[in-house]
Amino acid sequence: MTDFVEIVDVGPRDGLQSQSALLDIDTKLEFIDCLIDAGVRRIEAASFVNPKRVPQMADVDELVSRLQKRKGVQYIGLVLNRRGFDRAMRSGIDQINCTTVASETFCQRNQGSSVGAMFGTIAEIVREAQAAKQFVGVTIAASFGCPFEGEISPHRVAKMARQFADLGVDEIALADTIGVAVPTDVSRLLDLVLPEVEKIPLRVHFHNTRSNGVANAYAAIQAGIRIVDASCGGVGGCPFAPGATGNVATEDILYMLDRMGVETGISIEKVIETAKWLEGPLGAPVPAMVSRAGLFPPGAAA
């Protein structure tokens, strides 16, 4: 395989939002700059949410205003409702990503809305974003399982993806928010979703809660997906889903892809350096396996 896979690093948003340590803006900006220097070109940098619920994201308006414009680099901001969308639009963030949930219970707990009402809100946001020529994507969270309802029907997720495709969104992401999927789940869901979204780019977002994040990314890539979320150091997790630990690590995905001969444009050495640096501000080791074990053969990719 000599293809190209785009890695979207979600560490500055999804990675930091569940950490007990509250990083200051300068540290967050340094984190983002390190990722860019490593070659990352799409970064989920902010979440325009209620700061009382997610205090780690309380400073995103100022953070976005201080992001450096770099050629070829796109910053993504997450929004959960109309208020967040208005803030994101005022901020000037490059790309907006809306999120809904595949299960009713989790949607109510995570966003205070039913799935149907959330679709209506997103439809309004998409129409307004399109009128402003603003990139807007949608993530379907808990696509592979819900912490409250259990199994999620793949047909339900495929139907939701079709609805968002009909809106003409720029991108659709499928998220294993609580890390329950295995590769066969990924293949089965993508077999249903890919024909529904047609030419709209599909992105995947895996958590490594049950140690299948890298395997699931491999299954998605084998199915034709070319946009994969990952978090430097493997930090992260959903603060509203019990037991949902870290995202699949950027360096763990990069190690697999590098060994497979797949291009990403990202330096795995610099990502490892960034992950090691991040342990300082977080006050804890990162869970990524490659950052602990190192590359093989030692120094071969230096």
PyMOL commands that set and color helices and strands:
alter all, ss='L'
color gray80, all
select helices_A, chain A and resi 11-15+25-38+55-57+60-66+82-91+104-111+115-131+154-167+183-197+213-222+232-234+250-260+268-282+289-293
alter helices_A, ss='H'
color red, helices_A
select strands_A, chain A and resi 6-9+42-48+74-79+95-101+135-141+171-176+202-206+227-230
alter strands_A, ss='S'
color yellow, strands_A
deselect
rebuild
show_as cartoon
